Amino acid sequence: MIHRLKTQKEYLLDVMSGNKTFEVRKNDRDFKVGDILDLILYEHGEMNFNAHENVVITYILDDEEYCKEGFVILGVKLIKVHLDELKENK
C-alpha cells in the first residue's frame, strides 16, 4: 500500500538527508510494516508533487504509554534506486 502524505519542508528535508528515520502520524490509514509513504512537500497550503521522497515503514510503535491517543510512530527507511545497479541488471 502506498500512502501519500503532506509533509512540511523542514521534516521532508530531514528525511531526504537521512537524519530523520521516523514519522509521527495520526493512525487513520491502517499503516502496516512494508507500506510505502510518499512524503510530499506541503507549503503555502499546496502539495508540490515535484518535491517528495519515498520511504518504507520498517516498524510501528502504537503503545499508548509512548504515543498520544490515536497516533503512531513509524520507523522508516529511505528507498533509493541506484541507476547504475539497474543498468548492470539489464
N, C-alpha and C positions, 0 to 999 in steps of 0.2 A: 504494500500500500504506500502511496506517495501522499504526503500531507504538505500542501503549500501554505506557508505561514508568513505573515507580516513580521518583519524584523527591523528594529531600529538600527541606524547606521553604526553606532558605536559597538553594538553587540555583534553585528554582522562582520565588521572588520576584525574583531577579536576571534571569531570563528574562523574566518579566512586565513588569519595568521597562524592558527593552530593553538593560540593561547587559551581559548575558551572551548572546553570539551564537554559542556553540558548545556541543557536548556531547561528553564523552569517554565512550565506551561500549564494552563488550565486543562484538566483531564476530561475534555469533552469530545475527544476524537477516537477513543478506543485504541490508543497507541500500543504497539507491540514491538518487542525486540525484533530487529531486522527491517522494520519500516524505514522508509526514506523521508527525511524532512527536506523540503525545498525551501530554504530560508531566503525570502525575497525582501530586498530593501524597501522600507516603508518610511517615507518622509514627506512632509507637506501634505499629508492626507492622501497620498497616492502610492501605489505599488510600482516599483521600477523593475520590470521583468528582465532588464538587461544587466542588473546587478543582483546576483544571487549566488548561493553556494548550496551544494547538496551534501548532506551528512546522513549516516546510517545510525539508527538507535541501537546501542550496544547494551544498555542497562536501563531499568526503570525503577526508581525509588518512589513508592507511594505510601510509605509509613507515616501515619498522622502525627507521630512523635517528632518528625523532622520536616514535614510538609504542611503548608496551610491546607485546610479542608478544601477538597475539590481540585487540588493541584498535584503535579508530579514533577520530579526532577529526572530528566532524561540524560543518560550518558550518551555522548555522540562521538562519531569518528568521521573525519573528512573522507569524502570519496574522491579520489584523484585518478584520472585516466591519463596514463603516460602514452603519448603518441608514439614514441619510439618503440615501446613494447607492442603496441598494436601493429605497427609496421612489420616487426620481427615475426609476429604470429600469423602473417598472411600466408 
